């Protein structure tokens, strides 16, 4: 992946709102070495929460969000470093992206 999907929760243009609890859970995960997978690659056939499979990919919006907001960027998260190793994305794909939230506060609003 080289860009967030059209419905990525990290995209400012996405019109649905996450609940404050869900948004906080996502931020807690990505700032504490847990992965966050693209909803388009998660299996929702048996659960509303979805199941990560071997085919699931890390959320590129989360990658860019970390790059924009956290010292060390996506490399500050172990799971995203594994994503780099597995070549789910490359450092060359990373850029400052104004379409993605630029702060934790903005994401939580």
HELIX and SHEET records of a PDB file:
HELIX    1   1 UNK A   20  UNK A   30  1                                  11    
HELIX    2   2 UNK A   39  UNK A   41  5                                   3    
HELIX    3   3 UNK A   60  UNK A   69  1                                  10    
HELIX    4   4 UNK A   73  UNK A   76  5                                   4    
HELIX    5   5 UNK A   78  UNK A   85  1                                   8    
HELIX    6   6 UNK A   91  UNK A   93  5                                   3    
HELIX    7   7 UNK A  104  UNK A  108  1                                   5    
END                                                                             
